[in-house]
Amino acid sequence: MCGILAVLGCADNSQAKRSRIIELSRRLRHRGPDWSGLHCFEDCYVAHERLAIVDPISGDQPLYNGDKTIVVTVNGEIYNHKALRETLKSHQFHTGSDCEVIAHLYEEHGEEFVDMLDGMFAFVLLDTRDKSYIAVRDAIGVNPLYIGWGVDGSVWFASEMKALIDDCEQFMCFPPGHIYSSKQGGLRRWYNPPWFSELVPSTPYDPLLVRETFEKAVIKRLMTDVPFGVLLSGGLDSSLVASVALRHLEKSEAAQWGSKLHTFCIGLKGSPDLKAGKEVADYLGTRHHELHFTVQDGIDAIEEVIYHVETYDVTTIRASTPMFLMSRKIKSLGVKMVLSGEGSDEIFGGYLYFHKAPNKKEFHEETCRKIKALHQYDCLRANKSTSAWGVEARVPFLDKEFINVAMSIDPEWKMIRPDLGRIEKWVLRNAFDDEKNPYLPKHILYRQKEQFSDGVGYSWIDGLKDHANKHVSDTMLMNASFVFPDNTPMTKEAYYYRTIFEKFFPKSAARATVPGGPSVACSTAKAVEWDAAWSQNLDPSGRAALGVHVAAYEEEDKAEDPRPGKV
């Protein structure tokens, strides 16, 4: 991951302003510790903090077109950059960077080139010929981007809001799949896939197509000139990523660290993920790194996690903390890029609450809502908790082509049907159930969904709740609606995170970037309606899916433990 900052149309273009831009860009340097760049043109500033993964020698940013009249600062990876270069043979390229193609595509096609890009990206492009500019965010919002406005009329863009909060009067999360054009004066959506309408699809399930499209998604993400690894919790999604990557590693262009694929897992000692991760690693024959943390290690890191991840959402903080700690260890081993399994549960209805979906229409609409919200939850977590230490996370399940294939399947096939032997994500499990050349052992392929914050060890969440109870009194929670009238925290744990967030990001615009509403086991507010009992048990842990999770909270705990959210 890189960090980008652009300030366009500011009233002051003095040396002091340049120094201020450099100072603000430095707040993003954890995302890109390898090099810094700044291009100034009249009253416009385009800055970049680089994490060098492709073409580490010559690919410093900002990047330019042939005559350097078009300037671009990019946080991203363009997986089809070589094919796109083939369409631009008359253009003069300066570097081997995959992102340089953006400047040339704009020069050739104008603003309508974005859908040609296959990758994850957030970028700002300045055309000095007429001082126009565009800002773009990838289809799903894998890479973060914020937009802000200064009192002098300037427009700001940054990878993280910590670079905007002091100098912008207002700012907001830049919506995924959108482009901001100075020529057209606002935002418009460039990503318009068939599933976005939420109409129920009717394409029959084709397991081979699902498998082949996912394998392509993994292979293209092996594009790297630096050592990489795979985050392996031992669950279905991360295990499939590791298995597919391993099969295609020798044929890829990926730079390898030794002869084996490296995999990483974190958890409390004795946690479900550590056990399952080791089992999968042993089966695949990877060089596995098992990382441990204690509940106290996690609690000590909470403030830093909230600063980096920029949220007060409970489930995001619970899951971000172990990922943040793991990323630090991974970076210390010299690894800059990892593959991760985010997105599968949203696409295939893998969360345990999907067991209660009343029909295929509601099932499909919920998957659509979950994908549209990924940039506020799992994408935000995966990106910011790794980039806090200069590590890039790539997510093959969120490949544009794979999403289109998976979301075109008649959702009747995705429905959980115990009478037919179909558990959650059966569509994906069945696609990789190869008797002759198995990808995974059967019991791993059909292992029940375990949310990351649960899988690292159930006592992690319980420890967080205990810690919050010691710091938030009953009176504080009782008055929460007066202290925090917007998105009022409903539990002591949520109140504790909110107070930390407000310390770093005290503006109302910052609060508004975090979603709210009731949730059970990571559901949207709409899906809470599927089971009347859930409204009494609004906790994002998978164990809150009573009667579904094999380690569900026990009913009798209610009397023993009066803590908010615990049942």
C-alpha positions as CSV (number, residue, x, y, z in Angstrom):
1,M,0.0,0.0,0.0
2,C,1.0,3.6,-0.6
3,G,-0.2,6.8,0.8
4,I,-1.5,9.6,-1.4
5,L,-2.4,13.2,-0.7
6,A,-3.6,15.9,-3.3
7,V,-4.6,19.5,-2.7
8,L,-6.1,21.2,-5.7
9,G,-6.9,24.9,-6.1
10,C,-5.6,26.3,-2.8
11,A,-5.3,30.0,-2.4
12,D,-1.8,29.8,-0.9
13,N,1.1,28.5,-3.0
14,S,3.9,29.7,-0.8
15,Q,6.9,27.8,0.5
16,A,5.0,27.5,3.8
17,K,2.1,25.8,2.1
18,R,4.5,23.3,0.4
19,S,6.0,22.6,3.8
20,R,2.5,22.0,5.2
21,I,1.7,19.5,2.5
22,I,4.9,17.6,3.2
23,E,4.0,17.6,6.9
24,L,0.5,16.2,6.2
25,S,1.8,13.7,3.7
26,R,4.2,12.5,6.4
27,R,1.2,11.4,8.4
28,L,0.7,8.7,5.7
29,R,4.3,7.5,5.6
30,H,3.5,4.3,7.5
31,R,1.6,3.3,4.3
32,G,4.6,3.9,2.1
33,P,8.0,4.0,4.0
34,D,10.2,3.4,0.9
35,W,10.1,6.9,-0.8
36,S,8.3,10.2,-0.9
37,G,7.4,12.4,-3.8
38,L,5.7,15.8,-4.4
39,H,4.7,17.6,-7.6
40,C,3.6,21.2,-7.4
41,F,1.9,23.0,-10.3
42,E,0.7,26.5,-9.5
43,D,-1.9,26.1,-6.8
44,C,-2.0,22.3,-7.0
45,Y,0.0,19.8,-5.0
46,V,0.2,16.0,-5.6
47,A,2.1,14.0,-3.0
48,H,3.0,10.3,-2.6
49,E,4.4,8.0,0.0
50,R,5.6,4.8,-1.7
51,L,5.5,1.2,-0.7
52,A,7.7,-0.4,-3.5
53,I,6.3,-3.7,-4.7
54,V,6.4,-3.6,-8.5
55,D,9.5,-2.1,-10.1
56,P,11.0,-1.0,-6.8
57,I,14.0,0.8,-8.6
58,S,12.4,3.1,-11.1
59,G,8.7,3.3,-10.1
60,D,8.8,6.3,-7.7
61,Q,5.8,8.6,-7.8
62,P,4.1,10.8,-8.8
63,L,4.1,9.3,-12.3
64,Y,3.7,11.1,-15.6
65,N,2.7,10.6,-19.2
66,G,5.3,11.0,-22.0
67,D,5.7,14.8,-22.0
68,K,4.9,15.0,-18.2
69,T,1.8,17.2,-18.7
70,I,-0.3,14.6,-16.9
71,V,0.6,13.8,-13.2
72,V,-0.8,11.0,-11.2
73,T,-0.4,9.8,-7.6
74,V,-1.6,6.2,-7.1
75,N,-2.2,3.8,-4.3
76,G,-2.8,0.6,-6.0
77,E,-2.0,-2.3,-8.2
78,I,-3.0,-2.6,-11.8
79,Y,-2.9,-6.3,-12.6
80,N,-3.6,-6.0,-16.3
81,H,-1.0,-3.2,-16.9
82,K,1.0,-5.2,-19.4
83,A,-2.0,-5.9,-21.6
84,L,-3.0,-2.2,-21.4
85,R,0.5,-1.1,-22.4
86,E,0.1,-3.2,-25.6
87,T,-2.7,-0.9,-26.6
88,L,-0.5,2.1,-26.1
89,K,2.5,1.4,-28.3
90,S,2.8,4.9,-29.5
91,H,3.3,6.2,-25.9
92,Q,6.6,6.7,-24.2
93,F,6.8,5.1,-20.8
94,H,9.3,6.2,-18.2
95,T,9.2,3.3,-15.6
96,G,8.2,-0.3,-15.2
97,S,5.5,0.6,-12.7
98,D,2.1,-1.0,-13.2
99,C,0.5,2.3,-12.3
100,E,2.1,4.5,-15.0
101,V,-0.4,3.2,-17.5
102,I,-3.1,5.3,-15.8
103,A,-1.5,8.6,-17.1
104,H,-1.3,7.2,-20.6
105,L,-4.8,5.8,-20.7
106,Y,-6.2,9.2,-19.6
107,E,-4.2,10.9,-22.4
108,E,-5.6,8.4,-24.9
109,H,-9.2,8.0,-23.7
110,G,-10.0,10.9,-21.4
111,E,-12.0,10.3,-18.2
112,E,-13.8,7.2,-19.6
113,F,-10.9,4.7,-19.2
114,V,-11.4,3.7,-15.6
115,D,-13.4,0.5,-16.3
116,M,-10.4,-0.8,-18.3
117,L,-8.4,-1.1,-15.1
118,D,-8.2,-4.5,-13.4
119,G,-6.9,-4.0,-9.9
120,M,-7.3,-2.2,-6.6
121,F,-6.6,1.5,-6.6
122,A,-7.2,5.0,-5.4
123,F,-5.6,7.8,-7.4
124,V,-5.7,11.5,-8.2
125,L,-4.7,12.7,-11.7
126,L,-3.9,16.3,-12.6
127,D,-3.9,17.4,-16.2
128,T,-1.7,20.5,-16.2
129,R,-2.8,21.4,-19.8
130,D,-6.1,22.8,-18.5
131,K,-5.6,22.4,-14.7
132,S,-8.5,19.8,-14.6
133,Y,-8.3,16.8,-12.4
134,I,-10.0,13.5,-11.5
135,A,-10.0,11.3,-8.4
136,V,-11.0,7.6,-8.6
137,R,-11.6,4.7,-6.2
138,D,-11.7,1.1,-7.1
139,A,-14.9,-0.9,-7.7
140,I,-15.4,-2.3,-4.1
141,G,-13.3,0.1,-2.1
142,V,-10.4,-2.2,-1.3
143,N,-8.1,0.8,-1.2
144,P,-9.2,3.7,1.0
145,L,-9.8,7.3,-0.1
146,Y,-11.3,10.4,1.5
147,I,-12.3,13.7,0.0
148,G,-12.3,17.1,1.8
149,W,-12.9,20.7,1.2
150,G,-11.0,23.7,2.5
151,V,-12.5,27.1,3.4
152,D,-10.3,28.6,0.6
153,G,-12.2,26.5,-2.0
154,S,-9.6,23.9,-2.3
155,V,-10.4,20.2,-2.8
156,W,-8.4,17.6,-1.0
157,F,-7.9,13.9,-1.4
158,A,-6.1,11.5,0.9
159,S,-5.7,7.8,1.7
160,E,-6.5,8.3,5.3
161,M,-8.5,11.1,7.0
162,K,-5.7,11.8,9.5
163,A,-4.2,13.9,6.6
164,L,-7.4,15.9,6.2
165,I,-8.8,16.4,9.7
166,D,-6.8,19.6,10.6
167,D,-7.0,21.5,7.3
168,C,-10.4,20.6,5.8
169,E,-13.6,22.2,6.9
170,Q,-15.5,19.2,5.8
171,F,-14.5,15.7,4.5
172,M,-16.1,12.3,3.8
173,C,-15.3,8.8,2.7
174,F,-14.9,8.8,-1.1
175,P,-17.5,6.2,-2.3
176,P,-16.2,3.0,-4.0
177,G,-16.7,2.7,-7.8
178,H,-16.9,6.4,-8.2
179,I,-14.9,9.2,-10.1
180,Y,-14.7,12.8,-9.1
181,S,-14.3,15.1,-12.1
182,S,-13.4,18.8,-11.8
183,K,-14.7,19.3,-15.3
184,Q,-18.1,17.8,-14.5
185,G,-18.1,19.2,-10.9
186,G,-18.9,16.2,-8.8
187,L,-19.0,12.5,-8.2
188,R,-20.4,9.9,-10.6
189,R,-20.4,6.1,-10.5
190,W,-18.1,4.4,-13.0
191,Y,-18.7,0.8,-11.7
192,N,-22.1,-0.5,-12.8
193,P,-22.2,-4.3,-12.6
194,P,-25.4,-6.3,-13.1
195,W,-25.7,-7.3,-9.5
196,F,-25.7,-3.7,-8.3
197,S,-29.4,-3.4,-9.0
198,E,-30.0,-6.3,-6.5
199,L,-32.4,-8.0,-8.9
200,V,-32.4,-11.8,-8.3
201,P,-30.2,-13.5,-10.9
202,S,-31.1,-16.8,-12.6
203,T,-27.8,-18.2,-14.0
204,P,-27.3,-21.9,-13.2
205,Y,-24.5,-22.8,-10.8
206,D,-21.3,-23.9,-12.7
207,P,-18.7,-25.1,-10.2
208,L,-15.9,-25.3,-12.8
209,L,-16.5,-21.6,-13.8
210,V,-16.4,-20.6,-10.1
211,R,-13.1,-22.5,-9.6
212,E,-11.4,-21.2,-12.8
213,T,-12.4,-17.6,-12.2
214,F,-11.1,-17.7,-8.6
215,E,-7.8,-19.3,-9.7
216,K,-7.3,-16.5,-12.2
217,A,-8.0,-14.0,-9.5
218,V,-5.3,-15.5,-7.3
219,I,-2.7,-15.9,-10.1
220,K,-3.0,-12.2,-11.2
221,R,-2.3,-11.1,-7.6
222,L,1.0,-12.9,-7.6
223,M,2.4,-9.9,-9.5
224,T,5.3,-8.8,-7.2
225,D,9.0,-8.0,-7.2
226,V,9.3,-8.4,-3.5
227,P,8.8,-11.3,-1.0
228,F,5.2,-12.1,-0.2
229,G,3.1,-14.6,1.8
230,V,-0.5,-15.7,2.5
231,L,-2.5,-15.0,5.7
232,L,-3.7,-18.5,6.7
233,S,-6.2,-18.9,9.5
234,G,-7.1,-22.4,8.5
235,G,-10.7,-21.4,7.5
236,L,-12.1,-22.1,4.1
237,D,-11.3,-18.8,2.4
238,S,-7.7,-18.3,3.5
239,S,-7.0,-22.0,2.9
240,L,-8.2,-21.9,-0.7
241,V,-6.1,-18.7,-1.3
242,A,-3.0,-20.5,0.0
243,S,-3.8,-23.8,-1.9
244,V,-4.4,-22.0,-5.3
245,A,-1.3,-19.7,-4.8
246,L,0.9,-22.7,-4.1
247,R,-0.3,-24.6,-7.2
248,H,0.5,-21.7,-9.5
249,L,3.6,-20.2,-7.8
250,E,6.2,-21.8,-10.0
251,K,4.5,-20.5,-13.2
252,S,4.0,-17.0,-11.8
253,E,6.3,-14.0,-12.0
254,A,6.2,-13.6,-8.2
255,A,9.5,-12.9,-6.4
256,Q,9.9,-15.8,-3.9
257,W,11.4,-15.8,-0.5
258,G,13.2,-19.2,-0.6
259,S,11.7,-22.2,-2.3
260,K,8.5,-22.5,-0.2
261,L,5.3,-20.4,0.0
262,H,5.2,-18.6,3.4
263,T,2.0,-18.6,5.4
264,F,1.1,-16.6,8.5
265,C,-1.4,-17.1,11.3
266,I,-2.0,-15.3,14.6
267,G,-4.0,-16.3,17.7
268,L,-4.0,-16.7,21.5
269,K,-2.3,-19.9,22.5
270,G,-4.6,-22.8,21.9
271,S,-7.0,-20.8,19.6
272,P,-9.0,-22.5,16.8
273,D,-7.2,-20.6,14.1
274,L,-3.7,-21.6,15.2
275,K,-4.7,-25.3,15.2
276,A,-6.5,-25.2,11.9
277,G,-3.8,-23.0,10.3
278,K,-1.0,-25.4,11.2
279,E,-3.1,-28.3,9.9
280,V,-3.6,-26.7,6.5
281,A,0.0,-25.5,6.3
282,D,1.2,-29.1,7.0
283,Y,-1.1,-30.5,4.4
284,L,0.1,-27.9,1.8
285,G,3.7,-28.0,2.8
286,T,4.2,-24.3,3.3
287,R,6.8,-22.5,5.4
288,H,4.4,-21.6,8.2
289,H,4.8,-18.8,10.8
290,E,2.6,-19.2,13.9
291,L,2.4,-15.9,15.8
292,H,1.0,-15.6,19.3
293,F,-0.4,-12.7,21.2
294,T,-2.0,-12.3,24.6
295,V,-5.2,-10.5,25.5
296,Q,-3.0,-7.8,27.2
297,D,-0.9,-7.4,24.1
298,G,-4.1,-6.7,22.2
299,I,-5.6,-4.3,24.8
300,D,-2.3,-2.4,24.9
301,A,-2.5,-1.9,21.1
302,I,-6.1,-0.7,20.9
303,E,-5.4,3.0,20.9
304,E,-2.9,2.6,18.0
305,V,-5.3,0.4,16.1
306,I,-8.1,2.9,16.3
307,Y,-5.7,5.7,15.2
308,H,-4.6,3.7,12.2
309,V,-7.9,2.0,11.2
310,E,-9.9,5.2,11.8
311,T,-13.1,3.7,13.1
312,Y,-15.0,3.0,16.3
313,D,-17.0,0.1,14.9
314,V,-16.8,-2.8,17.4
315,T,-16.4,-5.8,15.2
316,T,-13.8,-4.0,13.0
317,I,-11.6,-3.1,16.0
318,R,-11.9,-6.6,17.5
319,A,-10.6,-8.1,14.2
320,S,-8.2,-5.3,13.3
321,T,-6.1,-5.7,16.5
322,P,-4.7,-9.2,15.9
323,M,-4.2,-8.4,12.2
324,F,-2.3,-5.2,13.2
325,L,-0.1,-7.2,15.6
326,M,0.5,-9.9,12.9
327,S,1.4,-7.3,10.3
328,R,4.1,-5.9,12.5
329,K,5.7,-9.4,12.8
330,I,5.3,-10.0,9.1
331,K,7.1,-6.8,8.2
332,S,9.9,-7.6,10.6
333,L,10.5,-10.8,8.5
334,G,11.0,-8.7,5.3
335,V,7.6,-9.4,3.7
336,K,5.8,-6.5,2.0
337,M,2.8,-8.2,0.5
338,V,0.3,-10.8,1.6
339,L,-2.8,-12.5,0.1
340,S,-5.9,-12.5,2.2
341,G,-9.3,-14.1,2.1
342,E,-11.7,-11.1,2.7
343,G,-14.9,-10.9,0.7
344,S,-16.0,-14.5,0.4
345,D,-18.5,-14.4,3.2
346,E,-20.2,-11.3,1.7
347,I,-20.4,-12.8,-1.8
348,F,-21.6,-16.3,-0.8
349,G,-23.6,-15.6,2.3
350,G,-21.0,-17.2,4.6
351,Y,-21.9,-15.5,7.9
352,L,-23.8,-17.8,10.2
353,Y,-26.8,-15.5,10.3
354,F,-27.5,-16.4,6.7
355,H,-28.9,-19.7,8.0
356,K,-32.0,-17.7,8.9
357,A,-32.5,-16.1,5.4
358,P,-36.2,-16.6,4.7
359,N,-35.9,-16.9,0.9
360,K,-33.5,-16.5,-2.0
361,K,-34.6,-13.0,-2.7
362,E,-33.7,-11.7,0.8
363,F,-30.5,-13.8,0.8
364,H,-29.3,-12.2,-2.5
365,E,-30.3,-8.7,-1.4
366,E,-28.3,-9.1,1.8
367,T,-25.2,-10.3,-0.1
368,C,-25.5,-7.2,-2.3
369,R,-25.8,-4.9,0.7
370,K,-22.8,-6.6,2.4
371,I,-20.6,-6.2,-0.7
372,K,-21.6,-2.6,-1.0
373,A,-20.6,-2.0,2.6
374,L,-17.3,-3.8,2.5
375,H,-15.3,-0.6,2.2
376,Q,-16.5,0.4,5.7
377,Y,-15.7,-2.9,7.4
378,D,-13.5,-5.8,6.1
379,C,-11.7,-3.8,3.3
380,L,-11.0,-1.0,5.8
381,R,-9.6,-3.5,8.3
382,A,-7.5,-5.5,5.9
383,N,-6.0,-2.4,4.3
384,K,-5.3,-0.2,7.2
385,S,-4.2,-2.7,9.8
386,T,-1.6,-4.1,7.4
387,S,-0.6,-0.7,5.9
388,A,0.0,0.6,9.4
389,W,3.3,-1.4,9.1
390,G,4.0,-0.9,5.4
391,V,2.4,-4.3,4.3
392,E,0.0,-4.6,1.4
393,A,-3.0,-7.0,1.5
394,R,-4.4,-8.3,-1.7
395,V,-7.9,-9.9,-1.8
396,P,-8.6,-12.3,-4.7
397,F,-12.2,-12.9,-3.7
398,L,-12.9,-9.2,-4.5
399,D,-11.7,-9.6,-8.1
400,K,-14.2,-7.8,-10.4
401,E,-14.6,-10.8,-12.7
402,F,-15.0,-13.2,-9.9
403,I,-17.6,-11.1,-8.2
404,N,-19.6,-10.9,-11.5
405,V,-19.5,-14.7,-11.9
406,A,-20.4,-15.4,-8.3
407,M,-23.2,-12.8,-8.0
408,S,-24.8,-14.0,-11.3
409,I,-25.5,-17.5,-9.7
410,D,-29.2,-18.2,-8.9
411,P,-29.1,-17.6,-5.1
412,E,-31.2,-20.8,-4.6
413,W,-27.8,-22.5,-4.9
414,K,-26.3,-20.4,-2.1
415,M,-29.1,-20.9,0.4
416,I,-28.2,-23.0,3.4
417,R,-30.1,-26.3,3.0
418,P,-29.3,-29.0,5.7
419,D,-31.8,-31.3,4.0
420,L,-29.6,-31.3,0.9
421,G,-26.3,-31.3,2.9
422,R,-25.5,-27.7,2.0
423,I,-23.8,-25.7,4.7
424,E,-22.9,-22.0,4.3
425,K,-20.7,-21.3,1.2
426,W,-21.5,-24.7,-0.2
427,V,-21.3,-23.3,-3.7
428,L,-17.6,-22.4,-3.1
429,R,-16.7,-25.6,-1.2
430,N,-18.2,-27.8,-3.8
431,A,-16.3,-26.0,-6.6
432,F,-13.0,-27.0,-5.0
433,D,-14.1,-30.5,-3.9
434,D,-11.8,-32.3,-6.3
435,E,-11.4,-36.1,-5.5
436,K,-8.6,-36.7,-7.9
437,N,-6.4,-33.7,-7.1
438,P,-7.7,-32.3,-3.8
439,Y,-7.1,-28.7,-2.9
440,L,-7.8,-29.2,0.8
441,P,-8.7,-32.1,3.2
442,K,-12.5,-32.6,3.3
443,H,-12.9,-31.5,6.9
444,I,-11.1,-28.2,6.2
445,L,-13.1,-27.7,3.0
446,Y,-16.3,-28.1,5.0
447,R,-15.2,-26.4,8.3
448,Q,-17.8,-24.1,9.8
449,K,-17.3,-20.3,9.3
450,E,-15.3,-18.7,12.1
451,Q,-15.1,-14.9,12.2
452,F,-11.5,-13.7,12.6
453,S,-12.0,-12.0,15.9
454,D,-13.5,-15.3,17.2
455,G,-11.0,-17.6,15.6
456,V,-7.9,-16.0,17.2
457,G,-9.4,-17.2,20.5
458,Y,-12.8,-16.7,22.1
459,S,-11.2,-15.2,25.3
460,W,-10.0,-12.3,23.1
461,I,-13.5,-10.8,22.8
462,D,-14.4,-11.7,26.4
463,G,-11.1,-9.9,27.5
464,L,-12.0,-6.8,25.6
465,K,-15.5,-6.7,27.3
466,D,-13.9,-7.1,30.7
467,H,-11.4,-4.3,30.0
468,A,-14.2,-2.0,28.8
469,N,-16.3,-2.7,31.9
470,K,-13.4,-1.5,34.1
471,H,-13.2,1.8,32.2
472,V,-16.8,2.6,31.5
473,S,-19.2,3.0,34.4
474,D,-23.0,2.3,34.3
475,T,-23.6,6.0,34.6
476,M,-21.4,6.8,31.6
477,L,-23.3,4.3,29.5
478,M,-26.6,5.6,30.8
479,N,-25.7,9.1,29.6
480,A,-24.2,8.0,26.3
481,S,-27.0,9.5,24.2
482,F,-26.1,12.9,25.6
483,V,-22.4,12.6,25.2
484,F,-22.6,10.9,21.8
485,P,-25.9,11.9,20.2
486,D,-24.8,10.6,16.8
487,N,-24.3,6.8,16.5
488,T,-24.7,6.4,20.2
489,P,-22.7,3.5,21.6
490,M,-25.0,0.8,23.1
491,T,-22.4,-1.2,25.1
492,K,-19.5,-0.4,27.3
493,E,-17.1,-1.8,24.8
494,A,-18.5,0.5,22.1
495,Y,-18.4,3.4,24.4
496,Y,-14.7,2.7,25.2
497,Y,-13.7,2.6,21.6
498,R,-15.7,5.8,20.8
499,T,-13.8,7.8,23.5
500,I,-10.5,6.8,22.0
501,F,-11.7,7.6,18.4
502,E,-12.9,11.1,19.5
503,K,-9.5,11.8,21.0
504,F,-7.8,11.4,17.6
505,F,-10.7,12.5,15.3
506,P,-12.9,15.0,17.2
507,K,-14.8,16.5,14.2
508,S,-18.3,15.5,13.3
509,A,-17.2,14.8,9.8
510,A,-14.9,12.0,11.2
511,R,-17.8,10.5,13.2
512,A,-20.0,10.4,10.1
513,T,-17.5,8.2,8.2
514,V,-18.3,5.3,10.6
515,P,-21.6,3.3,9.9
516,G,-24.0,2.5,12.7
517,G,-27.2,0.5,13.2
518,P,-28.0,-2.9,14.9
519,S,-26.1,-6.0,13.9
520,V,-25.9,-9.6,14.9
521,A,-22.9,-11.8,13.9
522,C,-21.9,-9.1,11.3
523,S,-25.4,-8.8,9.7
524,T,-26.8,-5.6,8.3
525,A,-29.6,-3.9,10.2
526,K,-32.1,-5.3,7.7
527,A,-31.1,-8.9,8.3
528,V,-31.7,-8.6,12.1
529,E,-35.4,-8.8,11.2
530,W,-34.9,-12.5,10.2
531,D,-35.0,-13.8,13.8
532,A,-36.9,-12.1,16.6
533,A,-34.5,-13.4,19.2
534,W,-31.6,-11.5,17.6
535,S,-32.9,-8.1,18.6
536,Q,-32.1,-9.1,22.2
537,N,-28.6,-10.2,21.3
538,L,-27.0,-7.5,19.2
539,D,-23.3,-8.6,19.2
540,P,-21.2,-8.8,16.1
541,S,-19.5,-12.1,17.2
542,G,-20.3,-15.2,15.2
543,R,-21.2,-16.9,18.6
544,A,-24.2,-14.5,18.7
545,A,-25.9,-16.6,16.0
546,L,-27.8,-18.7,18.6
547,G,-28.6,-22.2,17.4
548,V,-26.2,-22.0,14.4
549,H,-22.6,-21.6,15.7
550,V,-21.3,-24.8,17.3
551,A,-19.8,-22.7,20.1
552,A,-22.8,-20.3,20.4
553,Y,-23.2,-18.4,23.6
554,E,-25.2,-20.4,26.1
555,E,-28.6,-19.2,27.2
556,E,-27.8,-19.8,30.8
557,D,-24.9,-17.3,30.7
558,K,-27.5,-14.5,30.7
559,A,-28.1,-15.0,34.5
560,E,-24.4,-15.4,35.2
561,D,-23.0,-12.5,33.2
562,P,-24.9,-9.2,33.0
563,R,-22.4,-7.5,30.7
564,P,-23.9,-5.7,27.7
565,G,-23.9,-7.8,24.5
566,K,-23.2,-11.1,26.4
567,V,-25.9,-13.7,26.4
